Amino acid sequence: MKTLLALLASAALAATARAAEASWRFAVSGDSRNCGDVVMPAIARDARAQGARLYLHLGDFRKTYDFDEDMRAERGAKLTVGEYLRDEWDDFIRNQVEPFGDLPVYLAIGNHETIAPKTRADYLAQFADWLDAPAVRAQRLADDPHDRRLRTYFHWRQDGVDFIMLDNATLDQFDDEQLRWLEKVLEAAKRASDVKGILLGMHRALPNSFSCGHSMNESAAETESGRRVYRDLLQWRAESGKTVSVLASHSHFLLEDIYDTPYWNNKAAKDRGVLPGWIVGTAGAMRYSLPASRTQGALAKEKTYGYLLATVGKGGSAISYVFREVKEADVPKDVVARFGPELVRSCFEGNFEASRKPLPASCLDE
């Protein structure tokens, strides 16, 4: 019996070691208001077909300040403001989260989740099942066995990667409590031998990206705290020798190398440097024009829907990204039947805003 148990234990350890050495995939995108009920089921189907093991949503589930086009198409012109506000998040769960089936979905809060009358308290109540997912709860208690409080920001470790989801949904964030929490998480990840890299997911991009006019530069408090986080990440990478990825949405296009800007490339400033960063606000929201300085490149796309498919290298030591575009023909037939072909067509042929966001003064800092 002892020999059998020893063999079983050895086999289990070997299987765990093999799993840690294998590469694996996850999917990420954000901003699914407007036409997300049409686009997200297509994203979910393709992500599952590509073998993704989880999906990160970077915020802005519904419009809130007005009716989403997909909800209006399904519910009709008689949809009232009261009914919309009551049902919008349930609609998101039914039409955008449930299509992922048993694939874990992790949510970052966006600014539209805090548009009145919605509040963070409402968000915590509605999405408690996701904010207290088994991996998140286990990590929170591993960090502090007495910590039973749900937050709009959280992290968990998975196969070499520390996934960190942040809250910069309002113009006062990151607040001091979240900054202290993040810096503790970073310190622990630096020391942890099983963490080979970190991934930060958030709604707004950190300050002074190529999407500076629609990012954490939107307020002085966000600019200051966001730059602090960016510098923390630069220092963490230098001291740990591990990898960093920073993913955001908020701007409704796809853009790679968003921090390769004059501000972060300023060689005269000792606290500067370029972090790998992406914007992928392509899950159904009204699409925006690319920044004037970033209209070319394999990963610079406007008027597009889709998601980033990430491949985590062996042991979590590196993450590579490819964009999987969603086209009108990819929308599942049952979705077309539910919302109607006219709405689906208008989502792909229209749903675009050609203007660009003005640059705040902080975007001009050197």
C-alpha positions in Angstrom: 0.0 0.0 0.0 2.8 2.4 0.9 4.5 1.7 -2.5 1.2 2.4 -4.3 0.7 5.7 -2.4 4.3 6.7 -3.1 3.8 6.0 -6.8 0.6 8.0 -6.9 2.2 10.9 -5.2 5.1 10.8 -7.5 2.8 10.7 -10.5 0.8 13.7 -9.2 4.0 15.7 -8.7 5.2 14.8 -12.2 1.9 15.9 -13.6 2.1 19.2 -11.8 5.6 19.8 -13.0 4.6 19.1 -16.6 1.6 21.5 -16.3 3.9 24.2 -15.0 6.3 23.7 -17.9 3.5 23.8 -20.6 2.5 26.9 -22.4 -1.1 28.0 -22.1 -3.5 30.7 -23.3 -5.9 33.3 -22.1 -8.1 36.0 -23.7 -8.6 39.7 -23.0 -10.6 42.7 -24.2 -12.8 45.4 -22.8 -15.5 47.9 -23.6 -18.6 45.9 -24.5 -21.3 48.6 -24.3 -23.4 49.5 -27.3 -23.0 46.3 -29.3 -21.4 43.9 -26.8 -24.4 41.5 -26.7 -23.6 40.9 -30.4 -19.8 40.8 -30.3 -19.1 39.1 -27.0 -20.7 35.8 -27.9 -18.4 35.6 -30.9 -15.4 36.4 -28.8 -16.4 33.7 -26.3 -16.8 31.1 -29.0 -13.5 31.8 -30.6 -11.6 32.1 -27.3 -12.9 28.7 -26.3 -12.0 27.2 -29.7 -8.4 28.6 -29.3 -8.0 26.9 -26.0 -8.1 29.9 -23.7 -8.2 29.0 -20.1 -9.7 32.3 -18.9 -11.0 35.6 -20.1 -10.2 39.1 -18.7 -12.8 41.8 -19.3 -11.3 45.3 -18.8 -14.5 47.2 -18.0 -17.4 49.2 -19.4 -20.1 46.5 -19.7 -23.0 48.7 -20.5 -23.5 52.4 -21.5 -25.7 53.4 -18.4 -26.1 57.0 -19.4 -28.3 56.0 -22.4 -29.8 52.8 -23.8 -27.3 50.3 -25.4 -28.3 49.7 -29.0 -28.4 45.9 -28.5 -30.7 46.1 -25.6 -33.0 48.5 -27.4 -33.1 46.2 -30.4 -34.0 43.2 -28.3 -36.5 44.9 -25.9 -38.0 47.4 -28.3 -38.8 51.1 -28.2 -41.0 50.6 -25.1 -37.9 50.0 -23.0 -38.1 52.6 -20.2 -35.2 54.2 -18.3 -36.2 52.5 -15.1 -36.3 49.1 -16.8 -32.9 49.7 -18.5 -31.1 50.7 -15.2 -32.7 47.7 -13.4 -31.7 45.2 -16.1 -28.5 46.4 -17.8 -26.1 44.4 -15.7 -28.3 41.3 -15.7 -28.3 41.7 -19.5 -24.5 41.8 -19.5 -24.2 38.6 -17.5 -26.8 36.8 -19.6 -25.6 37.9 -23.1 -21.8 38.5 -22.5 -20.6 36.4 -19.6 -22.7 33.2 -19.9 -21.5 32.5 -23.4 -18.1 31.6 -21.9 -19.7 28.7 -20.2 -17.3 27.1 -17.7 -14.4 29.3 -18.8 -13.5 31.6 -15.9 -14.2 35.3 -16.5 -12.5 38.0 -14.4 -13.8 41.5 -14.4 -12.2 44.9 -14.1 -14.4 47.8 -13.2 -14.8 50.6 -15.8 -15.9 54.2 -15.6 -19.4 53.3 -17.0 -19.9 51.0 -14.0 -19.8 54.1 -11.8 -22.1 56.4 -13.8 -25.0 57.6 -11.6 -27.1 56.0 -10.3 -24.6 53.1 -10.3 -22.0 53.0 -7.5 -19.1 50.8 -6.5 -21.4 49.4 -3.8 -23.9 48.4 -6.5 -21.0 46.8 -8.4 -19.8 44.8 -5.5 -23.3 43.5 -4.8 -24.0 42.6 -8.5 -20.7 41.0 -9.3 -19.8 39.4 -6.0 -19.6 35.9 -7.6 -16.8 37.1 -9.9 -15.0 39.3 -7.4 -15.0 36.3 -5.0 -14.2 33.6 -7.5 -12.4 30.6 -6.0 -8.9 31.6 -7.3 -9.4 35.2 -6.1 -10.7 34.2 -2.7 -7.9 31.6 -2.2 -5.3 34.2 -3.0 -6.8 36.9 -0.8 -6.8 34.5 2.2 -3.3 33.3 1.3 -2.2 36.9 1.5 -4.0 37.5 4.8 -6.1 34.7 6.4 -8.3 37.4 8.1 -9.1 39.3 4.9 -12.8 38.6 4.1 -13.6 41.9 2.3 -14.5 42.0 -1.3 -12.8 44.8 -3.3 -13.1 46.1 -6.9 -9.4 45.3 -7.3 -7.8 41.9 -6.7 -5.2 39.4 -7.8 -4.5 35.7 -8.2 -1.5 33.6 -9.3 -1.8 31.0 -12.0 1.0 28.9 -13.6 3.8 31.4 -13.1 1.8 34.6 -13.7 0.5 37.0 -11.0 -2.7 38.5 -12.5 -3.5 41.9 -11.0 -6.8 43.6 -11.8 -6.9 47.3 -10.7 -9.7 49.9 -10.2 -9.1 53.3 -11.9 -12.8 53.7 -12.8 -13.2 57.2 -11.3 -11.0 60.3 -11.4 -9.8 59.9 -7.8 -8.2 56.5 -8.4 -5.8 55.0 -7.6 -6.5 55.9 -3.9 -4.0 55.4 -1.1 -5.5 52.2 0.1 -5.3 50.6 -3.4 -1.7 51.8 -3.8 -0.6 50.3 -0.5 -2.3 47.0 -1.5 -0.7 47.0 -4.9 2.8 47.7 -3.6 2.5 44.8 -1.1 1.4 42.5 -3.9 4.4 43.6 -6.0 6.8 43.0 -3.2 5.4 39.5 -2.6 5.6 38.7 -6.3 9.2 39.9 -6.5 10.1 37.4 -3.7 8.0 34.5 -4.9 9.9 31.9 -6.8 6.8 30.6 -8.5 6.0 34.0 -10.0 7.9 34.6 -13.3 5.9 37.6 -14.4 3.0 39.9 -13.6 0.1 41.1 -15.7 -1.9 44.2 -14.7 -5.4 44.7 -16.2 -7.2 47.9 -15.7 -9.7 50.1 -17.5 -7.9 53.3 -18.2 -4.3 53.2 -19.5 -1.6 54.5 -17.2 -0.6 58.1 -17.8 1.3 59.4 -20.8 0.5 56.6 -23.2 -0.3 57.1 -26.9 -3.9 57.4 -25.8 -3.0 60.1 -23.4 -6.2 62.1 -24.0 -8.4 59.2 -22.9 -6.5 57.6 -20.0 -5.4 58.3 -16.4 -4.3 61.8 -17.6 -8.0 62.8 -17.3 -7.4 64.2 -13.8 -4.5 65.4 -11.7 -5.1 62.7 -9.0 -5.1 59.9 -11.6 -2.0 61.3 -13.3 0.0 61.4 -10.1 -1.1 58.0 -8.8 -0.9 56.4 -12.2 2.7 57.6 -12.7 3.6 56.3 -9.3 2.3 52.8 -10.3 4.2 53.0 -13.6 7.4 53.8 -11.8 6.7 51.0 -9.3 6.5 48.6 -12.2 9.7 49.9 -13.7 11.5 49.4 -10.4 9.9 46.0 -9.9 11.1 44.8 -13.3 14.6 46.1 -12.7 14.9 44.5 -9.3 13.2 41.2 -10.0 14.3 40.5 -13.6 10.8 39.3 -14.3 8.3 40.2 -17.0 5.5 42.9 -16.9 2.5 43.3 -19.1 0.0 46.2 -18.8 -3.4 45.9 -20.5 -6.1 48.5 -20.6 -9.2 49.5 -22.7 -11.2 52.7 -22.3 -10.2 53.8 -25.8 -12.2 51.7 -28.3 -9.4 50.5 -30.6 -6.5 48.1 -30.6 -3.0 49.5 -30.0 0.3 47.9 -29.1 3.4 49.5 -27.5 1.3 52.3 -26.0 4.0 53.4 -23.5 6.7 53.8 -26.2 6.1 57.6 -26.0 8.4 60.6 -25.8 7.5 61.0 -22.1 8.5 57.5 -21.0 11.4 57.4 -23.4 13.0 60.5 -21.9 16.5 59.3 -21.3 17.3 62.4 -19.2 14.8 61.4 -16.6 16.1 58.6 -14.3 12.5 57.3 -13.5 11.5 56.7 -17.1 11.5 53.6 -19.3 9.1 51.7 -21.6 6.8 49.0 -20.3 5.0 46.6 -22.6 1.5 47.8 -22.9 -1.7 47.3 -25.0 -5.1 48.9 -25.4 -7.8 46.5 -26.5 -11.2 48.3 -26.2 -12.7 46.2 -28.9 -15.5 44.1 -27.4 -18.5 46.0 -28.9 -18.4 49.7 -27.8 -18.6 52.6 -30.3 -15.3 52.5 -32.0 -12.8 55.4 -31.9 -10.2 56.8 -34.3 -6.6 55.8 -33.6 -4.3 58.5 -32.2 -2.9 60.6 -35.1 0.6 59.4 -34.3 -0.3 55.7 -34.2 -2.3 54.8 -37.3 0.1 52.2 -38.8 1.3 48.8 -37.6 0.2 45.2 -37.4 -1.3 45.9 -34.0 -2.9 49.3 -34.5 -6.5 48.9 -35.6 -9.6 51.0 -35.6 -13.2 50.1 -36.7 -12.5 46.6 -35.4 -13.9 44.1 -32.9 -12.0 41.2 -31.3 -9.7 40.3 -28.5 -6.1 39.6 -27.6 -5.2 36.0 -27.4 -2.2 35.6 -25.1 0.1 32.7 -24.9 2.0 32.2 -21.6 5.4 30.6 -22.2 6.7 27.7 -20.2 6.7 28.4 -16.5 5.1 31.8 -17.1 8.4 33.5 -18.1 7.0 35.3 -21.1 3.6 36.3 -22.6 3.0 36.9 -26.3 -0.1 38.4 -27.9 -2.0 38.1 -31.1 -5.2 39.9 -32.1 -8.2 37.8 -33.1 -10.6 39.9 -35.1 -14.3 39.3 -34.9 -16.2 39.9 -38.2 -20.0 40.0 -38.8 -20.0 36.4 -40.2 -18.6 35.2 -36.8 -21.7 36.3 -34.9 -23.5 33.1 -33.8 -26.8 32.5 -35.6 -28.8 32.4 -32.4 -27.5 35.9 -31.6 -28.4 37.2 -35.0 -31.9 35.7 -34.5 -32.3 37.3 -31.1 -31.2 40.8 -32.0 -32.1 40.9 -35.7 -29.8 41.1 -38.8 -30.4 44.9 -39.1 -28.9 45.5 -35.6 -26.0 43.2 -36.3 -25.2 44.8 -39.6 -25.4 48.3 -38.1 -22.9 47.2 -35.3 -20.3 46.3 -37.9 -21.0 48.9 -40.6 -21.5 51.8 -38.1 -20.9 52.2 -34.4 -17.9 54.4 -35.0 -16.9 57.9 -33.8 -14.3 59.6 -35.9 -13.3 62.3 -33.5 -10.2 62.1 -31.2 -10.0 63.1 -27.6 -8.3 66.4 -26.7 -5.0 66.2 -24.8 -4.9 67.3 -21.1 -2.1 69.6 -20.1 -0.3 66.6 -18.3 0.1 64.9 -21.7 2.5 67.7 -22.7 4.8 67.1 -19.7 8.4 66.2 -20.6 
